[in-house]
Amino acid sequence: MTEVRLRKGEPIDRALRRLKKKIDREGTLRIVRERRHYEKPSERRRRKEKTARFLAMLAARYAEM
């Protein structure tokens, strides 16, 4: 579990910002969103293939430059 301790004299807003950055870096929120609903293995495979095709297209486009 992600934890951020409040420092002496630190405003709550700053501690909350540190918590959000830490959660973002760890990818916790992304994982929670992915697992919110069940995704069939075939759908997961299709999504990953689509992402791979997109990234390959971008790599090819920038390789030409």
C-alpha positions, 0 to 999 in steps of 0.5 A: 500500500502506498504511504506518504507521511506528513512532514512537520509544517507541511501543508496537506495539499503538498502531501496530497500532491506527493501521494498522487505522484507516488501512485502515478509512478507506481502505476497503482491507479492504472492497475485498479482501472484495468481490473475494475471490470473483467476482461476476457483473455481474447479481449486482452490479447486483441488490445495488446495486439492493437497497441503493438501495431500502433507502436510499430506504426509510430516507430516506422513513421519516426524512423523515416524522419 
